């Protein structure tokens, strides 16, 4: 057998016992959870911004960034709810490269998942305890969800995971809003089928148990653009794209039909500086059409303290080591623009 068992990873219960969520913070999170859910259920007309680094590689710089977000949140709270991105797992197309803090709590050192699990929980807890902001993370590994289930405010299923049966079934047992990205092929039926599956209840094997779920009515769509057979990026945030997917989505008569538009990835043609322009276009489309106004609940933006990206080992504090991000000044201006134009 070509598997080497290195060390036993503690169960979620053991990790949560070691790093618990304080009672008074739990109450704050529950209030925020209701606010976020109300937007997807059309009980609150505020707009959602899911904003932060491509990958959370350093607790101090990520939390310094979130502190800045928290200051802006106070000023735009009447019109926007900000959900910080704390993405602790990074999918890699070829399997090579930095896989996120869950794998490598220190990007310059070897993988250590035992310490990584503890590190990502501590970072999410710090965001909650210091800034009262439950964050978004990507469910790259469904079995890891339980380590963060009590601290997350939002979950995304990535373009490479959205067709996976275990992801769909696991989401059906999650209470948090979950966004399903369209696959890299751009096939919107894959994304919509994932939403259909996740909104239903299922019986399946999870973490060594036979479990039964009731379905997640807050599962919704994320548009991130596509890549064609010649590796060319194809955006899907233009008005015609948004109308087409909104009409198809509405026909399915699913619970809480909602769309989040990812302003980076294939939508930006991998040009991070285009994100403000894309956000402005989406807001204009949303103003122009009543169906889009109803459907488009928010934007996903990749941003960090310092714009661009760096290589591992360059050690520029607050600069992405994966996809390039907007810098803080551009991000702050963009948030205020969104607040004034939704």
CORCOR-V186522 format. One record per backbone hydrogen bond with DSSP energy under -1.0 kcal/mol. CO is the residue of the C=O (numbers start at 1). NH is the residue of the N-H. Records with the same first field share a line. If there is no record, write none. Layout:
# CORCOR-V186522
CO->NH ; NH
This chain:
# CORCOR-V186522
11->15
12->16
13->17
14->18
15->19
22->26
23->27
24->28
25->29
26->30
27->31
28->32
29->33
30->34
31->35
32->36
33->37
34->38
35->39
36->40
37->41
38->43 ; 44
39->42
47->81
48->299
49->83
50->301
51->85
52->303
55->57
58->62
59->63
60->64
61->65
62->66
63->67
64->68
65->69
66->70
67->71
68->72
69->73
70->74
72->76
76->79 ; 80
79->47
81->49
83->51
84->136
87->56
88->102
99->90
100->103 ; 104
103->112
106->109
112->116
113->117
115->119
116->120
117->121
118->122
119->123
120->124
121->125
122->126
123->127
124->128
125->129
126->130
127->131 ; 133
128->132
135->153 ; 154
136->86
137->156
138->140
141->144
142->145
144->147
145->148
148->151 ; 152
154->137
155->179
156->139
157->181
158->161 ; 162
161->164
164->168
165->169
166->170
167->171
168->172
170->173
171->174
172->215
177->155
178->220
179->157
180->222
183->186
184->227
188->192
189->193
190->194
191->195
192->196
193->197
194->198
195->199
197->200
198->216
202->213
204->211
206->209
209->206
211->204
216->219
220->180
221->260
222->182
223->262
224->267
226->234
228->231
232->228
234->226
238->242
239->243
240->244
241->245
242->246
243->247
244->248
245->249
246->250
247->251
250->253
258->221
259->297 ; 298
260->223
261->300
264->267
265->270
268->271
271->274
272->275
274->278
275->279
276->280
277->281
278->282
279->283
280->284
281->285
282->286
283->287
284->288
285->289
289->293
290->294
291->295
292->296
295->259
297->48
298->261
299->50
300->263
301->52
302->326
305->328
308->325
311->314
316->319
318->306
320->310
325->308
326->304
327->331
328->332
329->333
330->334
331->335
332->336
333->337
334->338
335->339
336->340
338->341
